[in-house]
């Protein structure tokens, strides 16, 4: 393949954020080259038929969508949608020798009220509503700001005039999250259900002095102003395909199997060296955007990097293909139980015990996890034969599986963690999940687990952190960064455009958008709008 000798922008990494940035820049008339080390686009958001002989394309590493702004979909003319789940969550429990389930609805508040009051009483329902009011107050202010220049902490605090907004700031920004949860709720199960949004992908606890749990909670509860997580139609791969198509329409060159070796900053342009088809290639770039974590960024620029303790990832992701959905002991229709998010062993006390065991260097005896079934909402990721036969996918996102637990003997720990997650699920089922698993063309059960080390190896995620590094606040801690976009680096015309940027993290496209906006400001050109 012939390359230009110079590009206006070279983007390292074709994850969804890199593709968002590429599409915006290309549609603005800039020459853009995207370099991806893998043989496919999408990074963590790609979809794949991971079980031999089974026509099912799973989002192997990522899952639902909440933080992708509709403005990005509209600007880039993406034919992409996410469907609402009628059921928000199902949390089985045991009390008084009986098994029940707390079922919360996304569409019927009265149904949720009856369920919460039956479990925890009217006071906890009122406390739960008060918590939701605080979440909504913060989301209403923070969500639209994510596509705008950064403001400092002091500027944010000064802008909060309404008492509810100030209370939300105190609850979610100023004080450990555990305090507001414990103040509003008494029931152990309900407390845990709320706190799970603060632990996804990271290793933390309710009273963590770093407030890492607060930052994670905010990202999981502000998406599109509601925090509701929706199912991407066609899987995450559908989003990747649309972003790639949009970039190509704008004239961007997207190159796979092209690992980047180094970035050499210079004036008036930088040089980027990479491998392609067995040969080293070097191109000049006026601007370079890096859609990768801080350790990759440092390596490409020849700099040392030492991870911070809060950079540690903590996740065990299990992908399954089932012949049929399993029945639950609680008697809940599995088509409802798995349509939302099924929470297992995620009470407040269970997560405290699990965290303490993992912090002591042990695999938790009952590791908490949450599970959802993509195909109950969108079965297009299955081939017609599997759809007709009633097959379904299950995705388990496990907590309290920090990187440190798998550093010495990952193989043994991997097998044991998978066994414990499935045993935890079986505890709430009326039949073993193993009896429901499909079998692939090789006669192997259709189940796989991904550890933090897999994410580091396969996706170059720093210590297996799905957010690239510790999540940032939605504001600039350094007042000097106010007015910027959170993508700037110490190197002129070199930017972060992935989850490691300020306000990065999750499947949002926000840092890709913001890197492009930063460049547009520098070039003094308007943001292109390409509504479909």
C-alpha positions in Angstrom: 0.0 0.0 0.0 1.3 3.5 -0.9 1.2 6.1 1.9 1.3 9.8 1.8 4.5 11.2 3.2 2.6 13.7 5.4 -0.8 13.7 7.1 -2.6 16.5 8.9 -3.4 14.0 11.7 -2.1 10.5 12.5 -4.2 8.6 15.0 -2.7 5.7 17.0 -5.3 3.1 17.9 -8.6 2.4 16.1 -10.8 1.9 19.1 -14.1 3.7 19.0 -12.6 6.9 20.3 -9.9 6.9 17.7 -12.6 6.3 15.0 -14.7 9.2 16.4 -11.8 11.6 16.2 -10.9 10.3 12.7 -14.4 10.9 11.4 -14.7 14.4 12.7 -11.3 15.4 11.4 -11.7 13.8 8.0 -15.1 15.4 7.5 -13.5 18.8 8.3 -11.2 18.3 5.3 -8.0 17.1 7.1 -5.9 14.2 5.8 -6.1 11.5 8.4 -4.3 8.2 8.9 -5.4 5.7 11.6 -3.0 3.0 12.6 -4.2 -0.1 14.4 -2.0 -2.8 15.7 -4.6 -5.6 15.5 -6.0 -7.1 12.3 -9.4 -5.5 12.9 -10.9 -2.2 14.0 -12.7 -1.4 17.2 -10.4 -2.5 20.0 -12.5 -3.2 23.1 -15.7 -2.4 21.2 -15.2 -4.9 18.4 -17.5 -7.9 18.1 -16.4 -11.4 17.1 -17.7 -15.0 16.6 -15.6 -16.3 19.5 -17.0 -19.8 19.7 -16.0 -22.1 16.7 -18.8 -23.0 14.4 -21.4 -20.8 16.3 -23.0 -18.0 14.4 -23.0 -15.5 17.3 -21.1 -12.2 17.3 -20.4 -11.2 20.9 -19.1 -7.9 22.2 -16.1 -9.7 23.8 -14.8 -7.0 26.0 -17.4 -4.3 26.4 -21.2 -4.4 27.0 -24.0 -1.8 27.2 -24.2 1.8 26.1 -25.1 4.8 28.2 -22.4 7.5 27.7 -22.4 7.8 23.9 -23.9 11.2 23.2 -26.6 11.5 20.6 -24.8 14.5 19.3 -21.9 12.4 18.1 -24.3 9.9 16.4 -26.0 12.8 14.7 -22.9 14.8 13.8 -21.3 11.8 12.1 -24.4 10.5 10.5 -24.2 7.1 12.2 -26.9 4.5 11.5 -26.7 3.2 15.1 -29.2 2.8 17.8 -29.5 1.4 21.3 -32.7 -0.2 22.6 -34.2 0.4 26.0 -34.6 -2.4 28.4 -38.0 -2.5 30.2 -36.4 -4.2 33.2 -33.6 -2.3 34.9 -32.4 -5.0 37.3 -33.2 -8.2 39.0 -31.5 -9.0 42.3 -32.2 -12.4 43.9 -32.0 -12.7 47.7 -32.7 -15.1 50.6 -34.6 -14.1 53.6 -36.5 -16.1 56.2 -35.6 -19.4 54.5 -37.2 -18.3 51.2 -35.7 -17.0 47.9 -37.1 -13.9 46.4 -36.0 -11.3 43.8 -36.0 -7.5 43.8 -37.2 -6.5 40.3 -36.8 -2.9 39.2 -38.4 -1.4 36.1 -37.2 1.2 33.7 -40.8 1.9 32.5 -43.1 1.3 35.5 -42.1 3.3 38.7 -45.1 1.9 40.6 -43.8 -1.7 40.0 -40.5 -0.7 41.4 -42.0 1.0 44.4 -44.0 -2.0 45.3 -40.9 -4.3 45.0 -38.7 -2.0 47.1 -41.3 -1.5 49.8 -42.0 -5.2 50.0 -38.2 -5.8 50.5 -37.1 -2.8 52.6 -40.1 -0.8 53.6 -41.5 2.7 52.7 -38.7 4.6 54.3 -36.1 3.0 52.0 -38.2 3.7 49.0 -38.3 7.3 50.0 -34.5 7.2 50.6 -34.0 5.6 47.2 -36.0 8.3 45.5 -34.0 10.9 47.3 -30.8 9.4 46.0 -32.1 9.3 42.5 -33.0 13.0 42.8 -29.4 13.8 43.8 -28.2 11.7 40.8 -30.5 13.5 38.4 -29.5 16.9 39.7 -25.8 16.2 39.1 -26.4 14.5 35.7 -28.5 17.4 34.5 -25.5 19.7 35.0 -22.6 17.4 34.2 -23.8 15.5 31.2 -24.0 18.5 28.7 -20.6 19.8 30.0 -18.7 16.7 28.8 -18.7 18.0 25.2 -17.7 21.4 26.3 -14.3 22.9 27.4 -13.2 22.0 30.9 -14.1 24.1 33.9 -12.1 24.0 37.2 -13.4 22.6 40.4 -13.8 26.1 41.8 -15.8 27.2 38.8 -18.1 24.2 39.1 -18.7 24.8 42.8 -19.5 28.5 42.2 -22.0 27.7 39.4 -24.1 25.4 41.7 -26.9 27.7 43.0 -29.8 25.3 43.7 -29.7 23.5 47.1 -30.2 20.1 45.4 -27.2 20.7 43.2 -25.1 21.7 46.1 -26.3 18.6 48.0 -25.4 16.4 45.0 -21.9 17.9 44.9 -21.4 17.2 48.5 -22.7 13.6 48.2 -20.9 12.5 45.1 -17.9 14.8 44.8 -16.8 16.0 48.2 -17.5 13.0 50.5 -17.0 9.2 50.2 -20.0 7.7 48.4 -20.7 5.3 51.2 -21.8 8.1 53.5 -24.7 9.2 51.3 -25.8 5.6 50.6 -25.8 4.7 54.3 -27.6 7.9 55.2 -30.5 7.3 52.7 -30.8 3.5 52.8 -31.0 0.9 55.6 -31.5 -2.3 53.6 -28.2 -4.2 52.9 -29.4 -5.5 49.5 -30.6 -2.1 48.3 -27.4 -0.4 49.5 -25.4 -2.9 47.5 -27.5 -2.5 44.4 -26.8 1.2 44.4 -23.1 0.8 45.2 -22.4 -1.6 42.3 -22.2 1.3 39.9 -19.2 2.5 41.8 -17.1 -0.7 41.4 -17.4 -1.7 37.7 -13.9 -2.4 36.5 -12.1 -0.9 39.4 -11.0 -2.1 42.9 -12.5 0.1 45.5 -14.9 0.2 48.5 -17.6 2.6 49.8 -15.3 4.7 52.0 -12.2 4.7 49.8 -10.4 8.0 50.7 -9.2 8.4 47.0 -12.9 8.8 46.0 -12.2 6.5 43.1 -15.6 5.0 43.8 -17.3 8.4 43.5 -15.8 9.0 40.1 -16.8 5.6 38.8 -20.4 6.0 40.2 -20.8 9.4 38.5 -19.8 8.0 35.1 -22.2 5.1 35.5 -25.2 7.3 36.5 -25.1 10.5 34.2 -25.2 9.0 30.7 -27.5 11.0 28.4 -28.8 12.8 31.6 -30.5 9.6 32.9 -27.8 7.1 33.5 -29.9 4.4 31.8 -27.9 1.7 30.1 -29.2 0.5 26.7 -28.5 -2.4 24.4 -26.6 -1.6 21.2 -28.5 -3.0 18.2 -26.1 -5.3 16.3 -23.7 -5.3 19.2 -20.7 -3.0 19.7 -19.4 -4.1 16.4 -22.3 -2.3 14.7 -21.0 1.0 16.3 -17.5 0.2 15.1 -18.7 -0.5 11.5 -20.6 2.8 11.4 -17.7 4.8 12.7 -15.3 3.3 10.2 -17.7 3.9 7.4 -18.2 7.5 8.4 -14.4 8.0 8.6 -13.9 6.5 5.2 -16.6 8.7 3.7 -14.7 11.7 5.0 -11.5 10.4 3.3 -9.7 8.9 6.3 -7.3 6.0 5.7 -7.8 3.2 8.3 -5.0 0.8 8.5 -5.0 -2.5 10.5 -2.0 -4.8 11.3 0.0 -1.6 11.6 1.6 -1.4 15.1 3.2 1.9 15.9 6.8 1.8 17.2 7.5 5.4 18.1 6.3 9.0 17.9 9.1 11.6 17.5 7.9 15.1 18.3 9.3 17.8 16.1 8.7 21.2 14.4 6.9 21.9 12.1 5.7 18.3 12.2 6.1 15.0 14.1 7.2 11.7 12.6 5.5 8.4 13.3 7.2 5.0 12.7 5.1 1.9 12.4 5.2 -1.6 10.9 3.1 -2.8 7.9 3.4 -5.9 5.8 6.8 -6.7 7.3 8.4 -3.3 6.7 9.0 -0.2 8.7 7.1 2.8 7.6 7.6 6.5 8.6 5.1 9.3 8.0 5.1 12.9 9.0 2.2 14.3 10.9 1.2 17.8 11.8 -0.7 16.4 14.7 -0.7 13.0 16.5 -3.6 11.7 18.5 -3.1 8.7 20.8 -6.0 6.4 21.6 -4.2 4.3 24.2 -3.4 4.2 27.9 -0.7 6.1 29.6 1.9 3.2 29.5 1.6 3.0 25.7 1.7 6.7 25.4 4.9 6.8 27.5 6.5 4.0 25.5 5.8 5.6 22.1 7.4 8.8 23.3 10.4 7.0 24.9 9.4 8.1 28.4 9.4 6.1 31.6 6.0 5.2 33.2 5.1 3.9 36.6 1.4 2.9 37.2 -0.4 4.5 40.1 -2.1 2.2 42.6 -5.5 3.5 41.4 -4.7 2.4 37.9 -5.3 -1.2 38.7 -8.1 -2.9 36.8 -10.4 -5.3 38.6 -12.7 -7.3 36.3 -13.5 -10.9 35.3 -15.6 -10.8 32.2 -17.4 -14.1 31.2 -19.0 -14.6 27.8 -21.5 -17.4 27.3 -23.7 -18.8 24.6 -26.7 -20.7 25.9 -29.1 -23.2 24.3 -31.8 -21.8 26.5 -32.2 -19.4 29.5 -32.0 -21.1 32.9 -34.8 -21.1 35.4 -34.5 -19.2 38.7 -35.2 -20.4 42.2 -37.2 -17.2 42.9 -39.7 -18.2 40.2 -39.0 -15.0 38.2 -39.6 -15.4 34.5 -36.0 -15.7 33.1 -37.0 -13.5 30.2 -37.5 -10.7 32.7 -34.7 -11.7 35.1 -32.0 -11.6 32.4 -33.5 -8.8 30.3 -32.2 -6.2 32.7 -29.1 -6.6 34.8 -29.1 -9.7 37.1 -27.1 -8.9 40.3 -25.6 -11.9 42.2 -23.9 -11.6 45.6 -23.8 -7.8 45.4 -25.3 -6.9 48.7 -23.4 -4.2 50.6 -22.1 -6.7 53.2 -21.2 -9.3 50.6 -19.2 -6.7 48.6 -17.4 -5.6 51.8 -16.4 -9.2 52.5 -15.4 -9.8 48.9 -13.3 -6.6 48.8 -11.5 -7.5 52.0 -10.7 -11.0 50.8 -9.3 -9.7 47.5 -7.3 -6.9 49.3 -5.7 -9.7 51.4 -4.6 -11.4 48.3 -7.2 -14.1 48.1 -9.9 -14.8 45.4 -13.2 -13.9 47.0 -15.2 -16.9 48.2 -18.4 -15.5 46.6 -17.2 -12.9 44.1 -20.0 -10.4 43.2 -21.1 -10.1 39.6 -23.8 -8.7 37.3 -25.2 -10.4 34.2 -27.3 -9.4 31.2 -28.6 -11.1 28.1 -28.1 -9.0 25.0 -30.3 -11.2 22.8 -33.5 -10.7 24.8 -33.4 -7.1 23.6 -31.6 -7.5 20.3 -31.2 -10.9 18.7 -29.6 -9.6 15.6 -26.2 -10.7 16.8 -27.3 -14.3 16.4 -27.6 -16.1 13.1 -31.1 -17.2 11.9 -30.6 -20.9 13.0 -29.6 -19.9 16.5 -32.4 -17.4 16.8 -35.0 -20.0 15.6 -33.6 -22.5 18.1 -33.9 -20.2 21.1 -30.3 -19.6 21.8 -29.1 -16.6 23.9 -25.9 -14.9 25.0 -25.1 -14.1 28.6 -22.5 -11.6 29.7 -21.2 -11.7 33.2 -19.2 -8.7 34.5 -17.4 -9.8 37.7 -16.2 -7.5 40.4 -13.3 -7.8 42.9 -10.9 -9.5 40.5 -7.9 -7.1 40.8 -4.9 -7.5 38.6 -2.7 -8.4 41.6 -4.5 -11.7 42.1 -3.4 -13.1 38.8 0.2 -12.1 38.6 1.8 -15.3 39.9 -0.4 -18.2 38.5 -3.0 -16.7 36.1 -3.9 -20.1 34.7 -5.0 -21.7 38.0 -6.6 -18.5 39.3 -8.5 -18.1 36.0 -10.1 -21.5 36.2 -10.9 -21.1 39.9 -12.4 -17.6 39.4 -14.6 -18.9 36.5 -15.7 -21.8 38.7 -16.7 -19.4 41.5 -18.6 -17.0 39.3 -20.6 -19.8 37.8 -21.1 -21.4 41.2 -22.4 -18.0 42.4 -24.9 -17.9 39.5 -25.9 -21.5 40.1 -26.8 -20.6 43.7 -29.7 -18.6 42.4 -30.8 -20.9 39.6 -33.2 -23.9 39.7 -30.8 -25.7 37.3 -27.1 -25.6 36.7 -25.9 -23.1 34.1 -23.7 -25.8 32.7 -26.9 -27.7 31.5 -27.9 -24.6 29.5 -24.5 -23.9 27.8 -24.3 -24.4 24.1 -21.4 -26.6 22.7 -19.2 -25.4 19.9 -18.1 -27.2 16.8 -15.2 -28.8 18.8 -17.6 -30.1 21.5 -16.4 -27.5 24.0 -18.9 -25.6 26.2 -19.4 -22.0 24.9 -17.9 -20.1 27.9 -14.8 -18.0 28.2 -13.4 -15.7 30.9 -11.2 -12.6 30.4 -8.9 -11.4 33.3 -7.2 -8.0 33.7 -4.0 -9.6 32.3 -6.0 -10.6 29.1 -7.1 -7.0 28.7 -3.5 -5.8 29.1 -2.2 -8.3 26.6 -5.0 -8.2 24.0 -5.9 -4.5 24.2 -2.9 -2.9 25.8 -5.0 -1.7 28.7 -2.8 -0.5 31.5 -2.9 -3.2 34.3 -6.2 -4.4 32.8 -8.0 -1.2 33.5 -11.0 -0.8 31.2 -10.7 3.0 31.6 -7.0 3.0 30.6 -6.1 4.5 34.0 -7.9 5.8 37.1 -11.0 7.6 36.1 -10.8 11.4 36.2 -13.3 13.9 37.5 -15.5 15.7 35.1 -13.7 18.9 35.9 -10.1 20.1 35.9 -8.3 19.6 39.2 -5.6 22.0 37.9 -7.2 25.4 37.5 -4.6 26.1 34.7 -6.3 23.4 32.6 -9.6 25.2 32.7 -10.8 26.2 29.2 -8.9 23.3 27.6 -10.4 20.0 26.5 -8.7 17.5 28.7 -6.8 16.0 25.8 -3.8 18.2 25.6 -0.4 16.8 26.6 3.1 18.2 27.4 4.0 17.8 23.7 2.6 20.5 21.4 0.2 19.0 18.8 0.2 15.6 20.5 -3.2 14.7 22.1 -4.9 11.9 24.0 -8.1 10.9 22.3 -9.0 7.8 24.3 -10.2 6.9 27.8 -7.0 8.2 29.4 -8.1 11.8 28.6 -9.9 13.8 31.2 -13.6 12.8 31.0 -12.6 9.6 29.2 -13.7 6.2 30.2 -16.5 3.8 29.1 -17.9 3.6 25.6 -18.6 7.2 25.1 -16.7 8.7 22.1 -16.4 11.8 24.2 -12.6 12.0 24.3 -12.5 11.4 20.5 -14.9 14.2 20.0 -13.0 16.5 22.4 -9.7 15.9 20.8 -11.2 16.9 17.4 -12.8 20.0 19.0 -9.5 21.0 20.5 -7.9 20.8 17.0 -10.7 22.7 15.4 -10.2 25.5 17.9 -6.5 25.6 17.1 -7.2 25.7 13.4 -10.2 28.1 13.9 -12.5 26.0 11.9 -16.1 25.1 12.8 -17.1 21.6 13.9 -18.5 19.7 10.9 -22.1 18.6 11.2 -23.0 15.6 9.0 -26.5 14.6 10.0 -27.8 11.5 8.3 
